[in-house]
């Protein structure tokens, strides 16, 4: 297959480097695959096709991504959580032994047959090496990633992962890691366009990728400054300072009472400084009703992730935490946002530094780094002070169409790309073209069936068709149901509430809420968690009294009874979680 070249010797994207069908065929054959291509080329679509194919054949597949916001695209979790590596740079033998003792981790790592990592460009080379090390240890195999199939997807023209000060890109990019070389990935480079419904924006993005920007592309970008993009749009800037200035300006314009939330810091001073630099929540957070906010941590159980956008709609008093903000997400969900803790542990698993804060920051404006993985309807972008190659490409590729763009300006660097990423991309195109030529017309059915058998899946056509029907009916499993299922599995195995909470890294209160939902929605028998007749009886009496009195201070906005008045009326005083649990057996 010939690639079209332009006068200065740079590559333009050929019309077809690989068809989706060929990519899918190689995936099914059990090959390790790197799936790449421009924004909207159908990477997520191809992955979903493959995921459904595996699920119908009962092959366990782990769906992960390098960041929280990317993980939501396919209902997965972050690779750091899945592999148990957290924010570590290295793992000792002791670390690995301790990981093996965590039942939940041990089970899913030993059962894994296929691992998918999306938005691979934002995973640091060191972290891919750690995932490789963990899987070899759990699978007791020296093969790459313990011998399971690994599929990585993404685009290295996105920004590289955040590294240490002064760290060169070649040390950060995943494709430079030992694990990448070991895995011998087949490259599948997709080029068909499926997302952007806008031809001009596509042309501009592909011209940036090929580094062959034309005068008409520049004109189209300059003219976008005049676009009317409506009232609800996101502002993307290159520097934190600009972002902060815009956010404070907007906050000051709101004529409502402000509430300040201060982070609680604890532990070793040096480590606290490390936490401060990596945590995206500010040390001092000021909020008002109608403030635009963004979540800066994943909490799949409550339905938000790092990058979720929303608006503060009010404040409520909480039993344990005092005043808390109430936020309405862009999808209409409303949440009372509790503080989250970021921590560093020592070898023995003891917390030696922690940072506790409401996981929000102001979001009238956000940095381009933070926008990776988002799809935006409309954005005002300023690329005048671009300082890193690739920033312009990332910012522009967030949009679905040129009509939603208002570009305030850009400098010379804004449309450039990292030279290592360009070289790598060219090599990826060559390898993909090679694979397309070699495999387009080859029948791989024998290898595909052998792979399903090797993974312990089914090839029975009746069973497959039954499973396919189930999958098409079930639609997407939301985070919320996936996390409920995890709690349910551990509860049915006989774990008590405390153990489930520590195994899943959640609070006992969250687990009790899960049990309430599982009982209500799935008729789960929760009687083994009964806190004892005496406790339930005492809480029942207080509950009935308060119901009778109908004091508005004792009830939340949705009409349910608050915990505090019940706790305060118990004697001797019960813990909040105890009351929470007793209420399950009353209501």
N, C-alpha and C positions, 0 to 999 in steps of 0.2 A: 504494500500500500504506500503510495507516494504522499509525502507531506508537502504542502504548498510553502514555498519560501518567499520572503520579500527581499528587496534590494540590499538591505543592510545585514543580511545573513541571519536574521532572527526567525524563529519558527512561528508560523501562524498555525492556529489549531486546525487540523484537518477536519473534514466533516464528520468522520467517524473513526475514532481510534479503537473503540470497542462497543459492540452492541450490548444492550442489557441482557439479551438471551445468552450470549457467550459468557458474560460475567456470572450469570445465574448457574450456568452449566458447570463452570469451574468451582463455584461455591459448593454445589451439590456433590462434587467429586471428592470433597473433604480437603481440598487444597487450602493452605494458608493464603489469604488474599488481602491485598491492599486496594481498597476501592476509592478511587479519587475522581476529580473532575470539577468543573466550575459550579458556582451556586445554581441550584435548580436543575442539575444534570440528571437527577433521579437516583442519587446515592441512597437516600432514606427509603425511596420506593423499592429499590432492588433489595435492600436489607430486609424490609418488611415482608417481601415476597418469600425470601429465604427463611425467615423466622417462622412464618406460617407453614411452610413446607416441612420444617423440622418438627414443629408442634403437632402437626397432623400425623407424623410418624413416631411420635412419643420420644423424641430425642431431646434431652435437657439442654437448653440454651441459656447462657447468661448474657443479659443485655446491659451494657455499661457505657459510660461516656466520661470524657476527661473533666467535664464541669457539670454542675447541677442543672443549669438551664438546657444544656444539650441532652442530658439524660431524660428530660421530659418528652423529647420528641418521639421517643419510642417506648415510653414507660419503663425506663430502666433505672439503675442507680449509678452513683459515681464509681469508677474503677477503684478508687482509693478505699471506699467502704467495702466493695465486693471482695477485694483481695486482702483486706485487713491491713493495708500499708499506711493508712492515714496520711500524715504529712512528712513521714520519715524519708531520709535520704539513703539510709543503709539499714540492713537487718542482720543482727548477730544470730548465732545458733540458738542462744537462749530465747531471743525474740520469736524465732520460728517454733521452738518447743512450746512456748506460752500460747502461741496462736493455735497450735494443734489441740490445746486443752479447751479452747472455746468451741463448744459442741456445734453451735450454729455455723461457724466458719468452717470447721472441719467437714461437716456434712456437705455444704454446697461446693466446697473446693474439690473434695474427693469425687463428688458425683458429676462434676462439670465435664461435658464432652465438646461443647462449642462455646467459645468466648467471643463476643463482639465488643469492640471498643470504638465508639463514635467520637468525632472531633479530635482525632488523634494528634493533630498539629499542636494542640494546647497541652499535651502530656509531655513532661520533661523526659529526656533520654534516660535519666537515672531511674525514674519511676517505672518506665517500661522494663528496665533491667530487673527491678524489684519484683514486678508481677511475674516475670520469667522465673526468678529465684523461688518465689513462693509456690508456684505451680509445680516446679521440679520436686520441691520438698514434699508437698502433699501427695503428689502422684507417684512419689518414689521412682522417678525416671530421669535420666540425663538428657532425654530428648528436649528440643526447644519447647518451652511452655508445658513441660511434662507430657508431651505427646498429644495434647488436645488440638483441635482445629482453632486457629486464632484468625479473626477477621478484623482488620482495622480500617476505619473509613475517615475521610477528611480531606483537607486541602492545605498544603503547606504554604500557600500564599496568604493564609490567615496569619495573624501575629504569632511569633514564637511564644512558648510558655514563659512565664515570669521566672527569672533565675536570680542568682546572686549578683550583686553590683559588679560590674566589670566582666561578667561571664559572656564569652562570645557565643553567637548564635549556633556555631557549629557544635558547641558542647551541649546545646539545649535541644536541638531538633532530634526527634525520635529516630529518624532514619539514619542517624549517625551512631546509634547505640549498638552494643554487642548483640542484644536480644533481637534487634531488627535483622542483622546479618544472619543470625542463627535460624530465624524463622523461615528464611528463603521465600518471602512473599511473592506470589504472582500478582503483577500489577494489572488492574482493570481500570482503565481511564475512560470514564463516560463523558460524552460531549453533547448528547441530545438535550434540548432545552425543554423543561417541563414546568419550571416554577414561574419565572418572571413573565408576566403577560405583556411585557414591554420589549419590543424588538431593539429600541435604541439603547436602553440600559444594558441589555445583553451584549450588544456590539461593543459598548464602552468597556464593560467588564472583561470581555474576551480580548479587546485591544490592550488593556492594561496587562493581562496575563501574558500576551505575546510581546509586550513592551513595544507596541507599534501604534501609538496614539496618533490619530490624524487631526487635522485642523477642525473638521466638523464635530469631532468628539469634544474638543475643548470648547467650541462654540455652544454646544448643547448644554455642557456643564455650567458655563458662564450664564447662559440664559435662565437656568433654573432659579437664579437668585430672585427673579420676578414672580415665581410661582406662588399662588395662593394655596397654602396647604391646610387651611382650616384652623380650628382652635386647639384640637387635641393632637399634639405631636411631641416627639421626643427631641431634645437638643443633644447632639453629640459633639464633644470637644476633645482635643488631644491632651490637654493638661488638667490635672486635678484642681489647680488654682482657679482656672476659668470656671470650671464646673461649680466649685464652692461659691465663687462670687455670684454667679447667676442664681444659685439655689437660695443664698441668704437674701439676695435682693427680693426674690419672689416671696420668701417667707415674711419679710418685713412688711410687704404690701398687704398682707392679710390682717384684717382688723379683728382678730379673735385672741382669746387668752392663750398664752404660751405655757407649755409644760416642759421642764427640763429633766432629762434622764442622764445620770452620771454612771459611767462604767465602774464596776467594783473589781479592783485589781488585787491579786493575792499571790504571794510566793516570791521566788528568786527575781531580784530586780532586772538583771541582764536578760533573763528569759521573758520577763514581762515586756521589755522593750522589743524583743523578737516578735512576741505575740501582737503588740501594737502595730508593728509594720505589716504583719500579714493579715490581720483581721480588718475587714472592710467597714466594720461599724465604728463610728466616731466615738472618741472618749466622752465628749459631751454632745448630747443630741437634743436639739430643741425642736418641738413639734407644735403645730396648731391644727385646729379643725380645718379641713380643706387642703392640708399640705399634701403635695405629691411625693410618694415615697417608693423606695425599692428595697426588697428584702435582700439581706447579704449573707444568708445561711440557708442550707437545705433543711426543711422539716417536712418530709413527705407525709408524715402522719397527720399534720395539721393542714397540709394542702398548699404549702408555699415552698419555693425553691430560690436559690441564689439567683437573683435577676428578675423575680416576679415584681410587677409594677402594681401600684394601687394608690388609694387616697385615704387620708385619715378622716373618718366621719364622726369621731367623737372620742370621749375618754370615759373609762369606767373604773370603779374601784374594785380591786380584787382582794380576796382574803389574805393571800400570802404576799402579794407584791405591791400593795397600795394602788396608786393610779396607773392604769395601763391604756395605751392607745388602741382604738378600734379601727381596723382598716378594711376598706372594701377593695377587693382585687378587681382587675380589669374583666375577669370572667363572671363577676357579680357575687362571688363568695365573700362573706363577712367574717372577720376573725378578731378575737381579742389577742393582742400580741404580747406574749410573755417574754421575760429575759431569756437569753440563751447563753451557754458557757462555752468558750473556746479554751482548751487547756493543753499543757505539755506534760507528758508522763515520764518518769524515769524507768530504768531497766525493770524494776519490780512492778511496774504498772501503777505506781503511786503518783498522784497529781502534784507537780512541783511548781507549777505556775498556772494561773487562770485569769481570764478576762471575761467578765459577765456584763452583758448589755442587751438592750432591746435590739433585735437584729434588723434594724432599718437604717437607711440614710435618705436624705432628701433627693428627689429625682426629677426636678424640672429639667435638669441637665445631667448627663452621665458621660463618663469617659468612653472613648472608642474601645479600649481594652475590655471594658465591662460589657460592651454591647455584643461581643462575640457570641454567636449561637442564637441571637434574637432575630425575629423577622418583624420589621416595622412597616406599618401602613404609610406613615408620614414622618419625616425627620428634617430638622434644621441642622446642617452640618457646617462646622468651621474647620477648614484644613490649612489655615494660614500659618499655623505654627507647628506643622508636622515635624516630628523629630525622629520617627522610626519608619523605615521603609515598610510598606505594606499597610500602614494605617488608613491611607485613602481607600485602598481596595476593600479593606474590611468594612469601613464605614458605608461605602456605596453599595456593597453587596448585601447589606441588611434590608434594602428596600425592595419592594415588589415591582415598583415602576418608577420611571423618571418623574411622573406627575406628582409623586409624593415627596420629591426632593426639593429642598431649598438650600443651595450651596452658597454660603456667604463668601467664600474665597478659598484659594489653595495656593501653596508654594510649590517650588520645583520638585521637591522630594515627595510631594503628596501622592503622585501617581507612579512612583518607582516601587520596585519590589526588591527583596533581598537577593543578592547575586547567587548565594548558595542555593536558595529556594528555586531560582530560575534554572540553574544547572541541573538540580535534582529533578525538576519538573520535565525538562527535556529528556532526561534519561527515562523517567517514568513513561513518557509518551512512546519512546522507542520500544521499551519492554512490553507495553500494552499492545502496540501494533503487532509485535512479534507473536504474542499470545493469541491475538485475534486471528492472524494468518494460520497459526499452527492448529488452533482448536475449533475454528468456526464450523468446519464440516466434519468433525470427528464425533463419533458416537461414544459417549462416556457412561452409558447406562450401567455397564458391569461394575465400574469403579463406584458409581453412585449407590448402587444397591449394596456393594461390599461395605461402603462407609456407614450406611444406616445400620447394617448388621453389627459392625464393629462397635457402634455407639449403643447397642442394646435396644435399637428402635424396632418398629414393626414394618413389614412389607406387605401385610395382609390388606388387599384392596378394599374389603368390606369395612375393616376397622378404620382405614385411612379416610374413606369417604364419610364415615360416621363422624370422625374427628373434624373433618373439614366443615361439615354442616354446623357442628358445635361452635367452631371458631368464627364462622361467618355470622352466626346468631349472636354470639357473645359480644361481638364488637371489641372495642378497646377496653382492656382492664385498666381502671384508673389506679393511680398511686394508692389512693385511699383503700381500695379493695385489696391491692397487692399486699399492703402492710397489715391489713386485718388478717389476711390468710396466714401471714408469717406468725402473728400472735396466736392464732387459732391452732396452728400446727404444734407450737411449743406447749400450749395449754393442754392439748389432747395427749401430748407425750408425758404429761404429769408434772411439768414444771410449775412451781408456784409463782405468784405475781412478782415478788422481788427478783426471782431468778430470771423470769422473762424480761423484766426491765433491765437488769444488768447485761443479759445476753444480747439485747437489742440496742443497748445504749440509750434507753428512754426512761422517763420517770414512771414510777408505779401508777401515778394519777392517769397518765396516758394509757397504760395497759388496762386499768379499770374501765376507762372510757371505751377502749376496744371491746372488752368483754360485754359491756352494756349494749354496744351496737351488734355484736355477734349474736347475743341472746335475742335481741329484738328482730334483726334482719334475717338471721339464719337458724333461729331456734336452738342455739347452742346450749347444751345443758351446763350451767355454771355452778351447780349446787356444791361442787367440791370446794369452791372458793368462799363458802358461807362463813361469815366471821363469828358465828355462835349466836344462840337464841337470845341470850341476855343483851348483847350489843344491839341486835336488830330490834328487839322489843323497846329498848330505851330510845333509840333513834326514831322508831315508829311513833311513840307517844309525843315526843317533841315536835316531830313533823306535823302530826295532826293538829296540835295546839297552834302552831304557827299558821297552818292552813286556815284555821278558824279565825284567827286574829286579823288576817289579811293586811298586815302592816306593809305599805308599799316599799319601805326600805329593805324588807326581807326578800324581795323578789327581783329577778333580773328583768331586762326589757322583754324577753320572750316568755315571761310568766313562770319560769322555773324558780324554785326556791334556792336562795344562796346558802352556801355551806356555813359561813361564819356564825349566824345566829344559832344554828343547830349545835355546832362545836361548843359555843360559849355556854349553852344550856346543859351540856353533859357534865356528869359528876361521878367519879373523877374524870378529868378532861380527856376526851378522846382525840386521836390524831385526825387530821383532815382526811387522809386516805382511808382510815377506818370508817369514817362517816360516809365517805364516797361509796365504799363497798357495801355498807349496810343499806344504803338507799336503793341499790340494785334489787334488793330482795323485798323492798317495800313498794316501789313505784311499779 
